[in-house]
Amino acid sequence: MIANVLTIAGTDPSGGAGIQADIKAMSALGAYACSAITAVVVQNTQGVRSFQALDPDFVAAQIDAVLDDVRIDAVKIGMIANAGIARTVADRLRHHGARNIVLDPVMVAKSGHALLDPEAVSAVREALVPMATIITPNLPEAAVLLGREDGWTAETMQAALPDLLALGSDYVLLKGGHLAGADSTDLLAGPEATQTYAAPRIATTNDHGTGCTLSSAIAALLPNHDMPEAVARAKAYLHAALAQSDALDVGQGHGPVHHFHAYWPSG
């Protein structure tokens, strides 16, 4: 089945993250991508300069326009920007009975620029996380969700999984990319036993939009695979996109991953 997937997120005019990355990843993995924009972001590979959140009612109108018309098999939620948008997204997805919801709790850009108002953290935690099929926080985001210090080890990652699951999602994919070491290890917790996904670190600065890409890949795959398989395939896709990213020459900062590495000529 060709899945129809809705991404709800902010923009990236340089094309490596946000809505643009979501659409590329979903398309590369064989899904049809629809979108609803929450914020217009001024950013490039060197960082975020500013953003303008859209009116929550306008975000709601975009979501309604899609879901009134298109069968949506999965939803990816990325940048939310503020509490009003968080609650509006939750309300509209609940109204339409959305399923296979992948929440990437985007809070801070790689450049350190905040992408979520402090007041919105509780709205994300209380309104969006409990309705998510899976949340995909990195370690700083998990620390914010749990209200704890950002001092992680492999042991504290494992120990935090029950507390993250207690927030209400069916699954948690806790991403360990911020830890040091030769491998990057993620942990998937849910109804089944915890699964570990480890991959060798790739020596590249082209890591712009990795979180957006991974969560979108999971959303694209989830309608046709169970969760552990969807995560495994999404991780493999992102790893290959990172490995082939040096084929691109985009920007002077953290360049994008190569979303279409399997389709574009290599030379």
N, C-alpha and C positions, 0 to 999 in steps of 0.2 A: 504494500500500500504506500502511495506517495502521501506522506503526512503533511498537513497544513499546520504551521507553527506560528504563533504570535509572539513577537518580542516587544516588550514594554521597557523602554530605556531612553537614555540621552543620546546625543549625537557626538560624532567626532569628525570634523571637517578634513582631517588628515587621513581618515579611512581605516585606521588600525584598531580602533576600539569602539565601544558603544554600539548603536544601531547598525552602523556600517559593518563592523566586524561580525555582529550577530547574523546579519543577512548573508554575508559571505560564507560563514561556517555552516549555516543551515543549508544553503544552496549546494555547497561542496559535498555535503553528506546526503543529498538526495531529497531534501524536504522543500516544500514551498513556503517561503517566508512572508508573513504579514507583519506590520509594525504599527506601534502607537508611541509617539514621542512624548517624553515627560519634560525634557529640558533641552535647550539649545546650548551647546557647550563650545566655548572658544578654546581650542587646544590644538596641539600638534605633537610631534614626537618628542619635543623638549619639555612639554608640560601643559597643564591647564592654566589658562589666563583668567577666565571668568566663565560664568554660566548664567542663563536666564531660565528659571523654571516657568513652565507654562501653567495657565490657570487650571486648577483641578477639574473644573467643569469641561474644559476643552479636552483634557486628557480622557475624561469619561466619554465624551462624544466620539473620540477616535476609537476607543475600545468597543463602544456600542455599535459603531458603523461596521466594524469587522465582524463582531460576533452575531449581529443581527442577520448577517448575510452568509458568512463562511463557516463551514464545519472546521473547528479548531481542535486539533488532536493533542496539542501541548502548548504550554505558555512558558516563556522565559521572562523573568522580571530582573532588570538590572538597576540602573541609576533611578532613584525615586525622588531625590532632591529635598522634599519636605514632608511634614506630617500630613498635610492636607491631601497631597497626591497619594501618599501611602494608604490612607483610609479610603480614598476614592477608588483606587485600583482594587483594593480588597472587596469593596462593595460591589463593583461592577463584575468582577470575576465570580463572586458568590451568586449574584443575580443570574448570570448566564450559565452557572453550573460548570465552570471551567475545570478541567482535569489535567493531570500530568504537569503540575506547576513546578517549575525550577526557579528557585529564588537565589540569585547571586547578590548578597547584601553589600552592594558597592557603597563604600563610605569615604575612602581616601584614594586619590589618584596616585600613580607611581611617583609623581613629582612632589607628593605631600599635600596637595591642594584638597581641602575638604569638599566632598561631593554630596554631603548629607548634613542638613541642619542638626545641631545637637538635640533639638526637641523632637526630631523625627525618629531617633533611634528607638524610643519606646513604642512609637506607632508601628515601625517595622516589626519589632519584637512581638507586639501584642496583636496586630491586625494581619500581617502577612505571613510571618513564620508559621503560625498554627494551621494555615490553609495550604502550605507548601507540601508537595510530595517529597521534595529534597531541597535542602539549602546547601550552598557551596562556599562557606566562608574560608578565607585565608586566616592565618593566625592572628594578625591585628584585628580583623573583623570579628573573629570568635571572641577575643578578649573584650571588645566593646559589647557584644551581645550578652556576655556573661557578667559584665561589670567587674572584671578582674584585671590585674596587671598583665602587660604584654611581655612575659618572660617565659618562653616556651622551651620545652625539651621534648624528646620523643616520648618520655614517660608521661609528662603532663598532657601531651596531646591525647594519648590513650585514656587517661583519667578524666579528661574533659568531655568525652563523648556522651556519657549518660546525662550530664547537665545540659548539653546542647540538644539532645533528643527530648529532654523534658520541656523544652520550649514549645514543642508541639508538632514539628514536621515528622513525616514518616521515616525519612532518611536524612543523614548528615554526611556530607563529604567534606572532611576537614583537611585542607590543603597545607602541606608542610614545606612549601617552597621557600619560606623565610628562614628555615633552619639551615645550618651549615652542613657540609658533607658532600660526598661524591654523588650520592643519590638524592632525588627529590621524592619524598614519600607522602602519599595521601592515604587517609583512612576513611572507609565507608562503613557507617554504622546504621543499623535498621533492624527490621524483624529477623533477619538472618544473622549469623555470626559476623563479627567485624571482619572486613576484608581489607587487605593492604595492597596498594598499588605503588610500586617503586619503579623509577626509571632513572637512568644515568643523567646527571645534569649536563646540559649542552652549553658549551662556552660561546655565548653570543649575547650581544646587547639588544638584539631584536626580540624583545619580550613585551612590547606594547600590546595591550589587549588580550593577554593570555587568559585572564579570568573570564572576560566576556566570551572569548572563543570556546573555552571548555564548557561553560554552562549552556551556551547555545548548542554546542554539539550534543550534550546530553539531552536537551529538549528535542532536537531533531531525531535522535535515535530512540527515545523512550516509547513512542507509540508502537514500535515494532520489536522491542527487546525488553527483557526484564531489567531491573535496575542495575544489578552487578554487571551484566553484559553491556548495557548502555554506557555505563561509566568506563568500563574497560576499553570499549571501542572509541569513546570520546577521548580518553587519555592517549591512546595510540595515535589518533588523528592529530592531537595537539603536539605530541612529541615529534611527529614527522614534519608538521608545519614549522616547528622551531628549528629542527635540523636543517630544513631547506630555506630558512629565512634569509640567509646570506646571498641567495640568488636575487633578492630584491635590493634596490637602492632607493630607499624612501626616507628622507629626512636626515637630520644631523644629530638626533638624540637616540632615544630607544625606538628603533624601527619596529614595524609590524611583523607578525609571523606570516608565513606564506600559506594563506588559506587555500589556494588553488594549486598547491605543489603537485598534486596527482594529475593535473590536467594541462598545465602550461609547459611548453618546451623548456628544457633546462639549459639550453645554450643556443 
